[in-house]
Amino acid sequence: MTIRFAEPFVTGNELPYIQQAIEQGRLSGDNAFSRRCQALLEDLLDVPRILLTSSCTHALEMAALLFDLQPGDEVILPSFTFVSTANAFVLRGARPVFIDVRPDTLNMDEQQLETLITPRTRAIVPVHYAGVGCEMETILAIGKKHAIQVAEDNAHGLFATYQGRYLGTMGELGCLSFHETKNLTCGEGGAVLLNDPALIERAEIIREKGTDRSRFFRGEVDKYTWVDVGSSYLMSELAAAYLLAQLEAREMIQAQRRDMWHFYASHLSGWAQANDIQMPTVPAHVEQSFHMFYLLMPNAEQRQSLLAYLKENGISAVFHYVPLHLSRMGQQFGGKRGDCPVTEDISDRLVRLPFHNNLTQTDLDYIVDTLQQIVPAEISR
């Protein structure tokens, strides 16, 4: 039997809520469960308006539309991220400008940011890797100085904070993910956080296929029609029903993940130090979301050997992002080896350990014991 790397967690209220949604006879988006999820998130995060979407990818696509990106505009984003962070803006004709990451948090290196800004730069997209906040004070100051909008890709960091402020709530907008690999899930889903009230009305239109349907349902117009570009970005009511159960259990879910993260950190620190292995860095002014636990091996060979060793012992561990600037698409935008040296280095060395709420203490003990029994440099020979 293999200990799975990721696995969705069920709180117990998902099926009853889905049954309620079915009995209410309204399964399309923006009905009772969607509104409950949005209101709860708005209250918890203190955001003027939050709209559920069918994915974080779609939330990012909405960001590109809301920022009115045009062909030839440039968007600065890390190379070390999921492809959706770039694709959402490329779909509007924008050119991704890849920035390297810091060697400690693996977040956008804010010290390089200003050197990449040109007259064509229209947006900055910090990605809060592993739910550890980017240096938003510096990023926001640079954005303000150059009149560049900021969209936070907060797929990993719901309820995490930077200097006491929730991730995703500091830029003009933020994007969340409720994919099955995330802390709170509905299988596939996301949300856009509209921190700038000026974006709310147009966001509702874009999300409703470019129509003013939301205004019609509020009684503000006597009929709705096509008024802007848009697409179908609504989360279904069945997914929202599942998500509400997860949101209501957030404190229990987060507490379990916090305990798992600290178990790994405390029990592997000596082994990691003895084998020149780097563990996650969480700055003092950041409260993380406990989304993942990773190891940075000394080199690519030891990374591959460790993954194989863990697999042989029934433990599913994985690597993470391949640098976007070195991908086939990234090279079409001018990416080449050497552009983001830290990204290229850490991408070859990173190992993510199993991390989900269904892991038992027996599972965690076994994973740690299995790791502590080996010297990575020896198994790579």
URRA-V937131 format. One record per residue. N is the residue number from 1. RES is the residue in one letter. SS is DSSP state (H for helix, E for strand, L for the rest). PSI is psi as a letter, one per 30 degrees, with the letter a starting at -180 (999 if undefined). BURIAL is + if it has 24 or more other ideal C-beta (glycine too) atoms within 12 Angstrom, else -. Layout:
n: <N | N>
res: <RES | RES>
ss: <SS | SS>
psi: <PSI | PSI>
burial: <BURIAL | BURIAL>
This chain:
n: <1 | 2 | 3 | 4 | 5 | 6 | 7 | 8 | 9 | 10 | 11 | 12 | 13 | 14 | 15 | 16 | 17 | 18 | 19 | 20 | 21 | 22 | 23 | 24 | 25 | 26 | 27 | 28 | 29 | 30 | 31 | 32 | 33 | 34 | 35 | 36 | 37 | 38 | 39 | 40 | 41 | 42 | 43 | 44 | 45 | 46 | 47 | 48 | 49 | 50 | 51 | 52 | 53 | 54 | 55 | 56 | 57 | 58 | 59 | 60 | 61 | 62 | 63 | 64 | 65 | 66 | 67 | 68 | 69 | 70 | 71 | 72 | 73 | 74 | 75 | 76 | 77 | 78 | 79 | 80 | 81 | 82 | 83 | 84 | 85 | 86 | 87 | 88 | 89 | 90 | 91 | 92 | 93 | 94 | 95 | 96 | 97 | 98 | 99 | 100 | 101 | 102 | 103 | 104 | 105 | 106 | 107 | 108 | 109 | 110 | 111 | 112 | 113 | 114 | 115 | 116 | 117 | 118 | 119 | 120 | 121 | 122 | 123 | 124 | 125 | 126 | 127 | 128 | 129 | 130 | 131 | 132 | 133 | 134 | 135 | 136 | 137 | 138 | 139 | 140 | 141 | 142 | 143 | 144 | 145 | 146 | 147 | 148 | 149 | 150 | 151 | 152 | 153 | 154 | 155 | 156 | 157 | 158 | 159 | 160 | 161 | 162 | 163 | 164 | 165 | 166 | 167 | 168 | 169 | 170 | 171 | 172 | 173 | 174 | 175 | 176 | 177 | 178 | 179 | 180 | 181 | 182 | 183 | 184 | 185 | 186 | 187 | 188 | 189 | 190 | 191 | 192 | 193 | 194 | 195 | 196 | 197 | 198 | 199 | 200 | 201 | 202 | 203 | 204 | 205 | 206 | 207 | 208 | 209 | 210 | 211 | 212 | 213 | 214 | 215 | 216 | 217 | 218 | 219 | 220 | 221 | 222 | 223 | 224 | 225 | 226 | 227 | 228 | 229 | 230 | 231 | 232 | 233 | 234 | 235 | 236 | 237 | 238 | 239 | 240 | 241 | 242 | 243 | 244 | 245 | 246 | 247 | 248 | 249 | 250 | 251 | 252 | 253 | 254 | 255 | 256 | 257 | 258 | 259 | 260 | 261 | 262 | 263 | 264 | 265 | 266 | 267 | 268 | 269 | 270 | 271 | 272 | 273 | 274 | 275 | 276 | 277 | 278 | 279 | 280 | 281 | 282 | 283 | 284 | 285 | 286 | 287 | 288 | 289 | 290 | 291 | 292 | 293 | 294 | 295 | 296 | 297 | 298 | 299 | 300 | 301 | 302 | 303 | 304 | 305 | 306 | 307 | 308 | 309 | 310 | 311 | 312 | 313 | 314 | 315 | 316 | 317 | 318 | 319 | 320 | 321 | 322 | 323 | 324 | 325 | 326 | 327 | 328 | 329 | 330 | 331 | 332 | 333 | 334 | 335 | 336 | 337 | 338 | 339 | 340 | 341 | 342 | 343 | 344 | 345 | 346 | 347 | 348 | 349 | 350 | 351 | 352 | 353 | 354 | 355 | 356 | 357 | 358 | 359 | 360 | 361 | 362 | 363 | 364 | 365 | 366 | 367 | 368 | 369 | 370 | 371 | 372 | 373 | 374 | 375 | 376 | 377 | 378 | 379 | 380 | 381>
res: <M | T | I | R | F | A | E | P | F | V | T | G | N | E | L | P | Y | I | Q | Q | A | I | E | Q | G | R | L | S | G | D | N | A | F | S | R | R | C | Q | A | L | L | E | D | L | L | D | V | P | R | I | L | L | T | S | S | C | T | H | A | L | E | M | A | A | L | L | F | D | L | Q | P | G | D | E | V | I | L | P | S | F | T | F | V | S | T | A | N | A | F | V | L | R | G | A | R | P | V | F | I | D | V | R | P | D | T | L | N | M | D | E | Q | Q | L | E | T | L | I | T | P | R | T | R | A | I | V | P | V | H | Y | A | G | V | G | C | E | M | E | T | I | L | A | I | G | K | K | H | A | I | Q | V | A | E | D | N | A | H | G | L | F | A | T | Y | Q | G | R | Y | L | G | T | M | G | E | L | G | C | L | S | F | H | E | T | K | N | L | T | C | G | E | G | G | A | V | L | L | N | D | P | A | L | I | E | R | A | E | I | I | R | E | K | G | T | D | R | S | R | F | F | R | G | E | V | D | K | Y | T | W | V | D | V | G | S | S | Y | L | M | S | E | L | A | A | A | Y | L | L | A | Q | L | E | A | R | E | M | I | Q | A | Q | R | R | D | M | W | H | F | Y | A | S | H | L | S | G | W | A | Q | A | N | D | I | Q | M | P | T | V | P | A | H | V | E | Q | S | F | H | M | F | Y | L | L | M | P | N | A | E | Q | R | Q | S | L | L | A | Y | L | K | E | N | G | I | S | A | V | F | H | Y | V | P | L | H | L | S | R | M | G | Q | Q | F | G | G | K | R | G | D | C | P | V | T | E | D | I | S | D | R | L | V | R | L | P | F | H | N | N | L | T | Q | T | D | L | D | Y | I | V | D | T | L | Q | Q | I | V | P | A | E | I | S | R>
ss: <L | L | E | L | L | L | L | L | L | L | L | L | L | H | H | H | H | H | H | H | H | H | H | H | L | L | L | L | L | L | L | H | H | H | H | H | H | H | H | H | H | H | H | H | H | L | L | L | E | E | E | E | E | L | L | H | H | H | H | H | H | H | H | H | H | H | L | L | L | L | L | L | L | E | E | E | E | E | L | L | L | L | H | H | H | H | H | H | H | H | L | L | L | L | E | E | E | E | E | L | E | L | L | L | L | L | L | E | L | H | H | H | H | H | H | H | L | L | L | L | E | E | E | E | E | L | E | L | H | H | H | L | L | L | L | H | H | H | H | H | H | H | H | H | H | L | L | L | E | E | E | E | E | L | L | L | L | L | L | L | E | E | L | L | E | E | L | L | L | L | L | L | E | E | E | E | E | L | E | L | L | L | L | L | L | L | E | L | L | E | E | E | E | E | L | L | H | H | H | H | H | H | H | H | H | H | H | E | L | L | E | L | H | H | H | H | H | L | L | L | L | L | L | L | L | E | L | L | L | L | L | E | L | L | L | L | H | H | H | H | H | H | H | H | H | H | H | H | L | H | H | H | H | H | H | H | H | H | H | H | H | H | H | H | H | H | H | H | H | H | H | H | H | H | L | L | L | E | E | L | L | L | L | L | L | E | E | L | L | L | L | L | L | E | E | E | L | L | L | H | H | H | H | H | H | H | H | H | H | H | H | H | L | L | E | L | L | E | L | L | L | L | L | H | H | H | L | H | H | H | H | H | L | L | L | L | L | L | L | L | H | H | H | H | H | H | H | H | H | E | E | E | L | L | L | L | L | L | L | L | H | H | H | H | H | H | H | H | H | H | H | H | L | L | L | H | H | H | H | L | L>
psi: <k | k | j | k | e | l | k | k | k | k | f | f | f | e | e | e | e | e | e | e | e | e | e | f | g | j | f | l | l | h | a | e | e | e | e | e | e | e | e | e | e | e | e | e | f | h | k | e | k | k | k | k | l | f | l | e | e | e | e | e | e | e | e | e | e | f | g | h | k | l | k | f | l | k | k | k | l | k | f | i | l | l | f | e | e | e | e | e | e | e | f | g | g | l | k | k | j | k | k | l | l | k | f | d | f | g | l | k | j | f | f | f | e | f | f | f | k | l | f | f | k | f | l | k | i | k | k | i | k | g | g | k | k | l | i | f | e | e | e | e | e | e | e | e | e | g | h | k | l | k | j | k | j | h | f | f | g | k | g | l | l | j | h | f | k | k | k | f | g | e | a | e | l | l | k | l | k | h | l | f | f | l | e | k | l | g | d | k | l | a | l | k | j | i | f | j | f | f | f | e | e | e | e | e | e | e | f | h | g | g | l | h | e | e | e | e | f | f | g | f | l | f | l | l | l | j | f | l | l | a | a | j | g | k | k | l | e | e | e | e | e | e | e | e | e | e | e | f | g | e | e | e | e | e | e | e | e | e | e | e | e | f | e | e | e | e | f | f | e | e | e | e | e | f | g | h | k | k | l | k | k | j | l | f | g | k | j | l | f | h | e | l | k | l | k | j | l | f | l | e | e | e | e | e | e | e | e | e | e | e | e | f | g | g | k | j | l | l | a | b | k | k | k | e | f | f | l | e | e | e | f | f | g | g | k | l | k | f | e | i | e | e | e | e | e | f | e | f | f | k | k | k | l | k | j | l | f | f | k | l | e | e | e | e | e | e | e | e | e | e | e | f | f | l | j | e | f | e | f | f | 999>
burial: <- | - | + | + | + | + | - | + | + | + | + | - | - | + | - | - | + | + | - | + | + | - | - | - | - | - | - | - | + | + | + | - | + | + | + | + | + | + | - | + | + | + | - | + | + | - | + | + | + | + | + | + | + | + | + | + | + | + | + | + | + | + | + | + | + | + | + | - | + | - | - | - | + | + | + | + | + | + | + | + | + | + | + | + | + | + | + | + | + | + | + | + | - | + | + | + | + | + | + | + | + | + | - | - | + | + | + | + | + | + | - | + | + | - | - | + | + | - | - | - | + | + | + | + | + | + | + | + | + | + | + | + | + | + | + | + | - | + | + | + | - | + | + | - | - | + | - | + | + | + | + | + | + | + | + | + | + | + | + | + | + | + | - | - | + | + | + | + | + | + | + | + | + | + | + | + | + | + | + | + | + | + | + | + | + | + | + | + | + | + | + | + | + | + | + | + | - | - | + | + | + | + | + | + | + | + | + | + | - | + | + | + | + | + | - | - | - | - | - | - | - | - | - | - | - | - | - | + | - | + | + | - | + | + | + | + | + | + | + | + | + | + | + | + | + | + | + | + | + | + | - | - | + | + | - | + | + | + | - | + | + | - | + | + | + | - | + | + | - | - | + | + | - | - | + | - | + | + | + | + | - | + | - | - | - | + | + | + | + | + | + | + | + | + | + | + | + | + | - | - | - | + | + | - | + | + | + | - | + | + | - | - | - | - | + | + | + | + | + | + | + | + | + | + | + | + | + | - | - | + | - | - | + | - | + | - | - | - | + | + | - | + | + | + | + | + | + | + | + | + | + | + | + | + | + | + | + | - | + | - | - | - | + | + | - | + | + | + | - | + | + | - | - | + | - | + | - | - | + | - | ->
